[in-house]
Amino acid sequence: MFEELKKVCLPLAVKVGTHLLASRERIKVTAKKPFHDFCTNLDQEAEVMILKTLRRQFPEYGIDSEEAGREKNVGNSKKKKGNKNNTNGEKYHWVVDPVDGTKNYARHLPFYTISLALMKSGKPIFGLVYLPATGELFYAMHQQGAFLQEMNPYTKKIVRTTRLKFHPKKKMDAMHVHLELPVAGTKEYEKNVEMAQNIMKHVSRVRSIGSGSIALCYTARGGYDGYVDLSGTTKIYDLIGGIAICEEAGVKIAHLDNQSLAVGSAQFVSHMRSII
């Protein structure tokens, strides 16, 4: 299964990424969302390309995509009694974010991705995150490992493929942490601002680039020692591909409360719980 998923999804991500790179000069907003978020024509074009391939190659799987919404495959939609994890009766379904970091992409910043995850009974078993601007392609399969395939973003020639293994720093005051900053107007904004200030007091450096999928993947490769989401706006589409990669790289993932996600070592997560 892993080989089939790689054979289909890795080239698909690169194809869509190439389209995004070539088309960014004609980007335009097509729909506005809460908290100054928006959708563009390129989000929609990327989504069409992805969904077309996934429907053709995996017709038995359902799809949940950020812009198009949930599609339920009739042939695989019989719900088994007592199986609470069988979301909408589907054993397998895709979660797709055609462009995570749309606001960055619209401003010609390189911090945006194509993110995919395959869910089995409500849990991610395969994840892929591709950064078109840098040629970094992260992917992972449950119990098969997490990997980074580095490519020249212009020629698409593969430079190297590395297996990811998370090695966290042991001292909190030496850690570099990616913090998804609170967004004004969201629920518990003031509380989240206070949480962010507490975190900043305990770690060496805090960074925020506006893409949860990138932050998770960079944590899995050791670029960050931890990740905390206090934005109040993040959705499953933004994170689930990166979560699958983090889990296979040996990163601990936990919820701090009803809305905050912490990613890093067990020590990091425990410390976040104590200061929040």
N, C-alpha and C positions, 0 to 999 in steps of 0.2 A: 504493500500500500504506500509506503514512504516513497519508493522509487517512482510510482505512478504520480503521486502528488507533486514531487519535484519536477518530473518531466513536463507536467502541464503548467504548474503555477509559477515556477521560476522564469521561464521564457515569457509568460503572460505578464508578469510584473514588469519585466524589462521593456516589453512592447508598449505597455501603457505609460511607463515612465518616459520613454522616448517621445511619445505623443505629447505628454505634458511639457517636456523641455522645448519641443519644437513649436508649441502652440501658445506659450505664455503671453505673447504680445497681443493676442486677441481675446484675453480674458475679460469677462464682464459678469456683473452680479445678476443673477436670475431670480433669487428669492432671499428675503431677509428673515433672520431667526432671532430668538430672544438673546439678550445680553450682547448686542452688537455683532452677532455671528451672521454668516450668510452662506449661500450656495452660489456657485458660478456655473457657467456653461461648460467649463472644463471638468468640474466635478461630475457633471451629468454625462459628458462624453466618456470620461474614464470609466464611469459606472456601467455604461452600456457595453463597452468593450469587455469588461470583466464578467458581467453577468451572462453575456452571450457565450463566452467560452465555458463558464462553469455549468450553464444549463446543458450545453452540448456534450461536455466531457463527463459530467456527473449528473445525469438526468434524474437519478433516484434520490438526490439530496435536496433538502430545502435551502432557501437563501433568505438571509436577513441583511439588507443593505441600507446604509444610512439615508440615502436620498429616496430610493424606491420603496423602502419598507420591507415588510415580511412577505415572502412567497412560500406557500406550503405545497409540497409535492404530493399530489393525490395518491400516487402509487406507494408512498412510504409514510402515510399519515394515520395509520391505525394505532390508536393509543392503547397500550397495554395497561390493564387494571393494576392499580397499586404502584405503578412506576411514576413517582412524582417528578423525577428528573427528565422524563421524556417530554421535553418542551413542545407544546402544540402537537403532540403525537408523533414527532419525528425523532428518530434515533440519531440521524446525522443532519446537520445543516451548516451552511456557511454563514459567517459574519463578515461583512465587507465594509471597509471604509475606503472609498475610491481615492480620496485625498484627505489625509489627516494633516492639519496645518494649513488649511485653505487661506487663512489671513496672511500667513507668511508667504505662501505661493503668490498671492495676489500682489504682494509688495516686493516681489522678486528676491525674497530671502530664500536660502537653500534648505530651510528646515521644514520640509514637508515629505510625506511618504504615501505609499500605497500599502494598505494593511489588510491582510486576510487571515481568517482563522477557521478551521474546521472543528465543529463541535460534535461530540458524541454523548448523547444523553445529558446534555447541558454542560459538559466540561470540554475545554479545548484540548484537542489531541494533535493538532498541527497549526503552526503559526508562521506567518511570513510578513516581513516588513522591508520595503525597498525604498531607498533614498535615491531618487533619480539624479539629483545634483551632484552627488558624491560617488555614485556607483556602488554603494554598500548594500548588500542584500543579506538580510538576516533570516534564518528559517530554523525550525525545530520540529521534531516529532516526538510524541510521548514515548519515553524509554529508549529513544534512539539518539538523543543528544541535540544540542543547539550548535549552529554553525554560522559563520560569517563568510560570505563569498564577496571578495573585493574585485571590482571591475574598473577599468578605465571608462568613465562616464561618456566619453565620446566615441571610442572604438568598440566598446562593450567587450573587450578582451579581458578574460579572467586573469587577474594577477596572482591571487592566492585564495585558498579556502582554509579557514581555521576553525577548529572546534573550540567552543566557548566554555570557559570554566571560571566562575565567579570567585575571586579571592579578596574578601573585604579587609579593610584596615581594622585593627582591633581597638584603636583609641578614637573616641568620638570627636575629640577636638582636632583630629587630623583629617577628618572626612570631608570630602566634597559631595554636596547633596544637590540633587535637582529638585526644586520645589515648584510645584504648579501653584502659582500665586492666586490668592482670593480675587474673585471678580465682583466688583461693586454691584449691588442690587440683588445678589444671590442670597439664599437662605443662610442665616448665621454668618453673614459676612464679617461682622465685628469680631465674633468668636474666632473665625478663621485667621483674621489679621493678627490677633493675639497669639494664636498657635504658631503662625509663621515667625513672629518676633521671638518666641521662645526657642524655636528651632535654630534661628540664626545666632542666638547666644551660645549655643552648645557645639556648633560645628565649625570647621575651618572656613569653608566657602559655600555659598549658595548660588546656584545658577538657575535660569529659567529661559527656555527657548521656544515655548509655545507649541510643543508637539509631544504628547504623552507617549506615543509609539516610539519616537526617537529616544526619549529619556529612558524608557524601559530597556531598549536594546543597548544603549550606551552603558547602562548599569550592568547588564548581563556581561558585557565585555570588559568591565572594570573601569570605564571612564568616570563613572560616578560610583560612590560607595553606598548610595541610597537614593530613594525617590519618595516624595510625599506629595499627594494630590490634595490641595486645599482649595481648588478653584471653585467648586460647587457647580460646575457646568459640564464636567467630563461625562461621556457616555460610553457604553460598552464597546462601540465601534472604534473608539480612540485607543483603547487599551488591550483588548483581548488578544490580538496577535502578538504584542509585546509581552504580555503575561505568559503566554505559551512558551516563548523563547526564554524568558527569565526562569521559569520553573525548570526547564531542562538544563539550564546553565548552573543550577544549584542556588538560586536566589529564593529567599523566603518572602512570601506575600501575605499580607494580613490587612484587615480593615481595622482602623483605629476607632471609628464610630460609624454612624449610619452613612456617612458620605466620604470619609477620608480613607485613602489607600496608602499604605506604607510598603515599600519594597527595599530589600537589602538583606543584611545578615540577621540572624536571630537576635544578636546583641543590639543591632540598630533598631529593629522593630520594637524590642522591649524598651529601649531608651525613649523612642518616640512615644510609646504608650505612657511612660512615666512623666514626660514633660508636657504632654498634651492633656 
